């Protein structure tokens, strides 16, 4: 599988650099680091036109160029737009001194691109999620959607059903029907060219997700990946006519049932460290599950008094929920090491903190793995990521560190319900990160880690998120 990032592509150019000083890869690295994206793009364009380069190196260069555009799309707000957003949503005007302080602290995220200060597309909203002084200044209206979700969880999470397994409880089942659409905008392919798309589809190898039924698709011809890889998808093709773009849709139904493990009741056995599964889920997975010195030092410091796997999970979970507030994320394909980014920036979205949790646990010898898809709570349908942690003698236990943050919940375990449980309002699509697709994707992915929005490509290149849109509609029959 091609798992490509622009920051490692430059090594592929060395063969054509000869004795020139500086080499092309060095020039691209220097110009990119300096924020001179246009100059870096000019160098890349000139190299792509160099006839002696192999097809592989030209594709690498194309993705390097593509990656510069991805960063530019993420940092697409001007200072004026940031101020206007603060005025509109938080009802005050920040001073220059405040803006400077927030920029210096990293709370207001920006990059210099071609000599201009460009802010992250959600920089204004994130500021009030990560900076307490900014929150104190905010006069935003109450979060009614958040209150509705809390009310739902307060009711749902109290309906625990005991099982024959000591310490394990189930939640009521929820039947859901999904209509998922992907629309490719006109103008991104030639007449008669074929689009290829992969739409998210429910996994059937997850014990909490059953009775998956495909209702219809448009176009009617499709290929189901059937859990062959870590990303479960429905694949379709369509030819573009009259420059109209293309529309794809799938409808399906499934049943989801949450569960909770009372960790004070379960009997944990010593790990069977010789097994293939144990080795797999306690190993590094470069670049985003990496036992760096920073990870080792931080993890050792917060777990120094934890003696058992359950105690280690608890202190890591509590540390992450207390220290890394939720914030809208940069596109994962533009981040070199996601857990390192969380630590350095003091914030993270659901997938980012989940990768930090998994990395810390694996480093301590506790098997942990990725799961993701969508949260499907009425009125709060969105992309979402979580984890599973393995305890010998118990099995895989769901852990949602992102849902562990926020106002206390009115159930037996409070927010720590999500330390060892998950609710029934979930659509699970992925059981791994950065895996292959079936059928295989020809060109580099838009999302190099996760798979929730879908993927699309033409006959000549990948179609990035700004070239199509998606819509998830969930009903509860």
FENMO-V909907 format. One record per pair of residues at least 6 apart in sequence whose ideal C-beta (glycine too) atoms are under 7 Angstrom apart, sorted by the first residue. I is the first residue (numbers start at 0). GAP is how many residues later the second one is. Records with the same first field share a line. If there is no record, write none. Layout:
I = GAP, GAP
//
This chain:
0 = 435
1 = 442
2 = 431, 445
3 = 56, 59, 440
4 = 328, 331, 443
5 = 57, 58, 61
6 = 329
8 = 51, 54, 55
9 = 15, 18, 19
10 = 14
11 = 45, 48
12 = 11, 12, 34, 44
13 = 9, 11
15 = 8, 34, 36, 37
16 = 6, 7, 8
23 = 19, 23
26 = 16
27 = 12, 15, 16, 36
30 = 8, 9, 12
31 = 8, 36
34 = 76, 77, 78, 79
35 = 78
36 = 31, 35, 76, 77
37 = 76
39 = 28
40 = 24, 27
43 = 17, 20, 21
46 = 6, 14
47 = 10, 13, 14
62 = 381
66 = 267
69 = 261, 263, 264, 394
70 = 263
71 = 41
72 = 393
73 = 46, 47, 256, 257, 260
74 = 35, 36, 38, 43, 44, 45
75 = 42, 45
76 = 41, 42, 43, 44, 46
78 = 38, 40
81 = 37, 41, 42
82 = 10, 11
84 = 39
85 = 6, 8, 38
86 = 6
88 = 51
89 = 38, 48, 49, 50
90 = 48, 49
91 = 45, 47
98 = 9
101 = 6, 25, 29, 32
102 = 7
105 = 239
106 = 20, 23, 24, 27
107 = 11, 15, 19
108 = 10, 11, 14, 17
109 = 7, 8, 9, 10, 13
110 = 7
119 = 210
121 = 206
124 = 203
125 = 201, 202
126 = 7
127 = 6, 7, 10
128 = 196, 197, 198
129 = 195, 197, 216, 217
144 = 234, 235
147 = 231
148 = 228, 231
149 = 257, 259
151 = 225, 226
152 = 256, 270
153 = 255, 256, 257
155 = 15, 267, 268
156 = 252, 254, 260, 266
157 = 253
158 = 12, 13
159 = 9, 11, 100
160 = 8, 9, 10
161 = 7
162 = 6, 7
165 = 99, 100, 101
166 = 94, 95, 98, 99
167 = 91, 93
168 = 90, 91, 93
169 = 87, 89
170 = 86, 87, 88, 252, 253
171 = 252
172 = 82, 84, 251
173 = 82, 250, 251, 302
174 = 78, 80, 301, 302
175 = 77, 78, 80, 200, 298, 300
176 = 76, 298, 300
177 = 73, 74, 249, 294, 295, 296
178 = 70, 72, 294
179 = 19, 20, 69, 70, 292
180 = 67, 68, 289, 290
181 = 15, 17, 66, 272, 274, 286, 288
182 = 62, 64, 285, 286
183 = 11, 61, 62, 272, 279, 283, 284
184 = 60, 282, 283
185 = 57, 58, 59
186 = 56
187 = 270, 275, 279
188 = 6, 51, 269
190 = 49, 50, 52
191 = 47
192 = 47, 265, 266
193 = 43, 45, 265
194 = 42, 43, 45, 51, 261, 263
195 = 41, 261
196 = 39, 51, 257, 258, 259
197 = 35, 37, 239, 256, 257
198 = 34, 35, 49, 51, 255
199 = 33, 173, 229, 251, 252, 254
200 = 23, 31, 32, 33, 51, 228
201 = 7, 10, 30, 50, 52, 225, 226, 227
202 = 6, 24, 29, 225, 226, 228
203 = 8, 23
204 = 22
205 = 222
207 = 48, 49, 50, 51
208 = 45, 47, 219
209 = 45
210 = 43, 44
211 = 40, 42
212 = 39, 40
213 = 38
214 = 36, 37, 38
215 = 35
216 = 17, 19, 32, 33
217 = 30, 31
218 = 17, 19
220 = 15
221 = 12, 13, 14
222 = 12, 216
223 = 10
224 = 7, 8, 213
227 = 210
228 = 206, 207, 208, 209
229 = 200, 201, 202, 205
230 = 198, 199, 204, 206, 220
231 = 197
232 = 204
233 = 16
234 = 204
235 = 12
237 = 8, 10
239 = 6
255 = 168, 169, 170
256 = 167
257 = 163, 164, 165, 166
258 = 139, 162, 163
259 = 157, 160, 161
260 = 133, 136, 159, 160
262 = 47, 157
265 = 125, 128
266 = 126
267 = 40, 41, 42, 123, 124, 125, 126
268 = 123, 124
269 = 122
270 = 7, 121
271 = 6, 120
277 = 89
280 = 81, 86, 87, 88, 109
281 = 80, 83, 85
282 = 79
283 = 6, 7
286 = 49, 50
287 = 49, 50, 51, 67, 145, 161
288 = 66, 69, 70, 73
289 = 47, 69
290 = 72
291 = 48
293 = 46, 49
294 = 44, 64, 65, 68
295 = 67
297 = 45
298 = 61, 64, 65
301 = 13, 14, 17
302 = 9, 12, 13, 61
305 = 6, 9
308 = 57, 82
311 = 52, 54
312 = 48, 53, 76
313 = 105
315 = 41, 44, 45
316 = 40, 82, 84, 87, 102
319 = 33, 36, 37, 81
320 = 80, 83, 84
323 = 18, 22, 23, 24, 29
324 = 22, 80
325 = 23, 76, 79
326 = 20, 21, 22
327 = 21
328 = 20, 23
331 = 6, 115, 116, 117, 118
332 = 114, 115
334 = 6
337 = 14, 17
338 = 16, 17, 20
340 = 11
341 = 6, 10, 11, 14
347 = 8
349 = 34, 35, 52
350 = 21, 34, 99
352 = 48, 49
353 = 16, 31, 32, 33, 47, 48
356 = 11, 30, 42, 44
357 = 10, 12, 29
360 = 7, 28
361 = 6
365 = 23
366 = 22, 23
367 = 19, 21
368 = 18, 19
369 = 17, 60, 62, 63
370 = 15, 16, 17, 57, 59, 60
371 = 12, 13, 14, 57, 58, 78, 80
372 = 11, 53, 54, 55, 56, 57, 79
373 = 7, 8, 9, 10, 53, 78, 98
374 = 6, 7, 9, 50, 51
375 = 49, 50, 51, 98
376 = 48
377 = 98
380 = 91, 93
382 = 69
384 = 65
385 = 12, 13, 14, 36
386 = 12
387 = 8, 9, 10, 11
388 = 8, 10
389 = 6
390 = 6
396 = 23
397 = 23, 24
398 = 19, 20, 21
399 = 18, 22
402 = 15
403 = 11, 12, 14, 15
405 = 9
407 = 6, 7
408 = 6, 8
410 = 6
428 = 22, 23
429 = 20, 21
432 = 16, 17
433 = 14, 15
436 = 18
440 = 14, 16
441 = 15
442 = 14, 18, 19
443 = 18
444 = 10, 17
445 = 9, 16, 18, 19
446 = 6
452 = 12, 17
453 = 16
455 = 7, 12
456 = 6
//
